[in-house]
Amino acid sequence: MDRRFLTVLGVSLVFALVVASIFYQITARAGGGKKTDAQQSVETKDVVVAARPLAIGVTIKPADLKVEKVVPAAFPKGAFSKMEEVVDRSVISNILVDEPVLDPRLAPRGSGVGLAPIIPPGYRAVSIRVNDVSGVAGFVLPGMHVDVLVTGRPVNLTDTVTTTCLQDMLVLSAGTSMQPDVKGQAIQAPTVTLLADPAQAEILTLANGEGRIQLVLRNGSDRAVVKTSGKELSELYGFHKQKPDQGEPRPRRQAPAPVASVPPPPPPPDQILVIRGTTRTVETVSNTPAGR
C-alpha cells in the first residue's frame, strides 16, 4: 500500500479525534452551565417546623420552632411560613422534632392552655376520683377508652345494684398528666378526667357523688355499646332478681259499714212522793208488766 496514502489517513484520524474532543468539551460546558442556571432558578418556600418534640397541652414559644426551606410542591397543606402565626398557640396533637407544624394540630388562638384546648366544641371534661382498684390499677392512661360502672342502692330497691351507666368514654388525662408514660408504665393518679357531653357529665357527677365508681378498660378499636340490665347483690348468692318496688297500692274507697240497730232504752221508772207527817220519801214503782 502507498506510504503517502497511509500518512494522509493517519493525519485525518488524528484531526478527527481532536475535533471530536473539542466539540465534546464545548457541549459539556454548555450543558453544565445550563444546569447551574436551572438550579439557581428553583424557587423555595419557608416552612415552620418543630425544633423539639411538642406534646399535647404545650403552649408554643419561639424557642420551640425553626424555619426550613422546601420547594413549593413539598409545602404541606395547613403548614405555616411565619413563626408569628404559630407562637402562643396550644398543641392538641403530638408534633415530632423537624416535623412541620400544621394548623389542625393546634388549638385556636385564645382557646386557653392546658386541657381546655383539646376539648371539642359541645363536650366537657369531667374528673372523677378513683383508687388503685377503681382506676384499673393505674393502667387507665390518657387516650384510652373505658366503661363506667356504678354500685349503689336505688331508692326503690332494698338490694345493692351494679350497672354500666356509661360506655366508650375517652380518657383525657390521668391526674395532671395528659400524655401516656413514655415507658408505658402505669400512672398512679387519684383522679381521671373523661370526655363527656353535657348529659354524660350529669351522669358521671351523680354516680361519683351517690355511688361507688369502677372504671373498666376496653380495647380502643372496640366502639360497640352493649345493653346490660345490671346485677343485684342477691344474684351473687343464687336468688332471683328482685323486681322494682311499685310502691304501696292505694286503698280503695269502701262504702261505710252498716250501723247495727240498738234497742231503745227502757222508760224511766215511776216515782211516788209519800208524806208521813213531816217526813217525805220518794218510792219507785216498777213499770215492768206482771209475769216478766
C-alpha positions in Angstrom: 0.0 0.0 0.0 1.2 3.5 -0.8 3.0 5.2 2.1 1.6 8.6 1.2 -1.9 7.3 1.5 -1.3 5.8 4.9 0.2 9.1 6.1 -2.8 11.1 4.9 -5.2 8.6 6.6 -3.4 8.8 9.9 -3.3 12.6 9.9 -7.1 12.6 9.1 -7.8 10.3 12.0 -5.8 12.4 14.5 -7.6 15.6 13.2 -11.0 13.9 13.6 -10.2 12.9 17.2 -9.1 16.4 18.1 -12.2 18.0 16.6 -14.4 15.5 18.4 -12.7 16.1 21.7 -13.1 19.9 21.3 -16.7 19.6 20.4 -17.4 17.3 23.4 -15.8 19.8 25.8 -17.8 22.7 24.4 -21.0 20.7 24.6 -20.3 19.6 28.2 -19.5 23.1 29.3 -22.7 24.4 27.7 -24.8 21.7 29.4 -23.2 22.3 32.8 -23.8 26.0 32.6 -27.5 25.4 31.8 -27.8 23.0 34.8 -26.3 25.5 37.2 -28.7 28.2 35.9 -31.6 25.8 36.4 -30.5 25.1 39.9 -30.2 28.7 40.7 -33.7 29.4 39.3 -35.5 26.8 41.6 -37.9 28.6 44.0 -38.1 27.7 47.6 -40.6 28.5 50.4 -40.2 28.8 54.1 -42.0 26.3 56.4 -42.2 26.3 60.2 -41.1 23.1 61.8 -40.7 21.9 65.4 -37.3 22.4 66.9 -38.1 19.8 69.6 -40.9 17.4 70.3 -44.1 19.2 71.3 -46.6 17.3 73.5 -50.3 17.8 73.9 -51.2 20.9 76.0 -47.9 22.7 75.4 -48.1 26.4 74.5 -45.6 27.0 71.7 -42.8 29.5 72.2 -40.3 30.9 69.7 -37.6 28.6 71.0 -39.8 25.6 70.1 -39.7 26.4 66.4 -37.3 26.9 63.4 -37.7 27.7 59.7 -36.7 25.3 56.9 -36.8 25.8 53.1 -38.7 23.5 50.8 -39.8 23.6 47.2 -43.4 24.8 46.8 -44.5 21.3 45.7 -43.4 19.9 49.0 -45.0 22.6 51.2 -47.5 20.7 53.4 -51.2 21.6 53.4 -52.0 23.6 56.6 -48.4 24.5 57.3 -47.1 27.9 58.2 -44.4 30.2 56.7 -44.0 32.6 59.6 -43.3 31.7 63.2 -45.6 34.5 64.4 -48.5 32.6 63.1 -47.7 29.7 65.5 -46.4 31.3 68.7 -48.7 31.2 71.8 -51.0 28.5 70.3 -51.5 25.3 72.2 -50.8 21.8 70.8 -53.7 19.4 70.6 -51.8 16.6 68.8 -48.2 15.5 69.3 -45.6 17.0 67.0 -42.3 15.4 66.4 -38.9 17.2 66.0 -38.3 18.6 62.5 -42.0 17.9 61.7 -43.9 20.7 60.0 -46.3 22.5 62.4 -49.8 22.1 60.9 -52.9 24.1 61.7 -55.1 21.0 62.6 -52.7 20.1 65.3 -53.0 23.5 67.1 -55.9 25.0 69.1 -57.3 28.3 68.0 -55.6 31.3 69.5 -57.2 32.4 72.8 -58.8 29.0 73.5 -56.9 28.6 76.7 -54.0 26.5 77.9 -53.5 23.0 79.3 -56.5 20.7 79.0 -59.1 23.2 77.7 -57.9 23.5 74.1 -58.2 19.7 73.4 -61.9 19.6 74.4 -64.0 19.6 71.2 -66.9 22.1 71.0 -70.1 20.7 72.6 -68.2 18.5 75.1 -67.0 18.7 78.7 -64.1 17.4 80.7 -65.3 15.7 83.9 -62.9 14.5 86.6 -63.8 11.6 88.9 -61.9 10.3 92.0 -60.5 6.7 91.6 -58.2 4.4 93.6 -55.9 1.6 92.7 -58.8 -0.8 92.1 -61.4 1.5 90.5 -58.7 3.0 88.3 -57.8 -0.4 86.9 -54.6 -0.5 89.0 -53.3 2.7 87.3 -53.4 1.3 83.8 -56.0 3.8 82.6 -53.9 6.2 80.6 -54.7 9.3 78.5 -56.1 8.3 75.1 -57.7 5.1 76.3 -61.4 4.2 76.3 -63.3 3.0 79.4 -66.7 2.0 80.6 -68.1 3.4 83.8 -69.8 1.1 86.4 -71.6 2.4 89.4 -72.6 0.5 92.5 -75.3 1.7 94.9 -78.8 1.1 96.3 -81.6 2.8 94.4 -84.4 4.3 96.4 -87.0 1.9 95.1 -84.9 -1.2 95.9 -83.7 -2.9 99.1 -80.8 -4.6 97.4 -77.4 -3.2 96.2 -77.1 -2.9 92.4 -74.2 -2.6 90.0 -74.9 -1.3 86.5 -73.0 0.1 83.5 -74.0 3.7 83.3 -71.7 4.9 80.5 -69.7 3.2 77.8 -66.8 4.1 75.4 -65.6 7.2 77.3 -62.3 8.8 76.2 -59.7 9.4 78.9 -58.3 12.9 78.6 -55.9 12.8 81.5 -54.8 10.8 84.5 -54.2 13.1 87.4 -52.4 16.1 85.8 -50.8 14.1 83.0 -52.3 14.4 79.5 -49.7 12.0 78.0 -49.1 8.3 78.4 -45.9 7.4 80.2 -43.0 7.2 77.7 -42.0 3.8 79.0 -45.6 2.5 79.1 -45.6 2.4 82.9 -48.8 2.9 84.9 -49.7 6.3 86.2 -50.8 6.3 89.8 -53.3 9.1 89.8 -56.2 9.8 92.3 -58.3 11.4 89.6 -59.2 10.5 86.0 -60.7 13.1 83.6 -63.1 11.8 80.9 -64.5 13.5 77.8 -68.3 13.7 78.0 -71.2 15.5 76.5 -73.4 17.5 79.0 -75.8 14.7 79.6 -73.0 12.2 80.3 -71.4 14.8 82.6 -74.5 14.9 84.7 -74.5 11.1 85.0 -70.8 11.0 86.0 -71.3 13.6 88.6 -74.3 11.9 90.1 -72.6 8.5 90.1 -69.5 9.9 91.7 -71.4 11.5 94.5 -74.1 8.9 95.2 -72.4 5.6 94.4 -69.1 3.8 94.0 -67.5 4.1 90.6 -65.4 1.4 88.8 -63.7 2.0 85.5 -63.5 -0.9 83.0 -60.7 -0.7 80.5 -61.7 -1.6 76.9 -59.9 -2.1 73.5 -59.5 1.3 71.8 -60.8 -0.2 68.5 -63.9 -1.7 70.1 -66.6 1.1 69.9 -69.6 -1.2 70.4 -72.2 -0.2 73.0 -73.7 -3.3 74.8 -77.0 -3.0 76.6 -77.0 -4.5 80.1 -79.6 -4.9 82.8 -77.3 -4.6 85.8 -76.8 -7.1 88.6 -78.2 -7.2 92.2 -76.3 -8.4 95.2 -78.9 -11.2 95.8 -78.0 -12.7 92.4 -74.5 -13.4 93.6 -76.0 -15.9 96.0 -78.3 -17.6 93.6 -81.5 -15.7 94.3 -83.8 -14.3 91.6 -83.6 -10.7 90.7 -85.8 -8.5 92.8 -88.4 -6.6 90.9 -88.6 -2.9 91.4 -90.9 -1.9 94.2 -94.0 -0.4 92.6 -95.0 1.4 95.8 -97.8 0.7 98.2 -101.2 0.1 96.5 -103.7 2.9 97.0 -106.6 1.8 99.2 -109.9 1.7 97.5 -112.8 3.8 98.8 -115.2 1.5 100.7 -118.8 2.0 101.5 -119.5 2.8 105.2 -120.3 -0.3 107.2 -123.9 -0.6 108.2 -124.6 0.5 111.8 -126.1 -2.2 114.0 -129.6 -1.3 115.3 -129.6 -0.5 119.1 -132.8 -1.2 121.1 -134.3 1.9 122.6 -133.5 2.4 126.3 -136.2 1.3 128.8 -138.6 4.1 130.1 -137.6 5.6 133.4 -139.4 4.1 136.5 -142.4 5.8 138.0 -141.7 7.6 141.3 -144.3 8.4 144.1 -143.9 11.0 146.7 -145.1 9.7 150.1 -145.7 12.1 153.0 -145.9 10.7 156.5 -146.4 13.5 158.9 -143.4 15.8 158.5 -141.4 13.1 156.6 -141.3 12.9 152.9 -140.0 9.9 150.9 -139.8 9.0 147.2 -140.7 5.4 146.3 -140.0 3.9 142.9 -142.7 1.8 141.3 -141.6 -0.8 138.7 -143.4 -0.4 135.3 -142.4 -3.9 134.2 -145.6 -5.8 133.2 -146.5 -8.7 135.6 -145.3 -12.1 134.6 -141.9 -11.0 133.1 
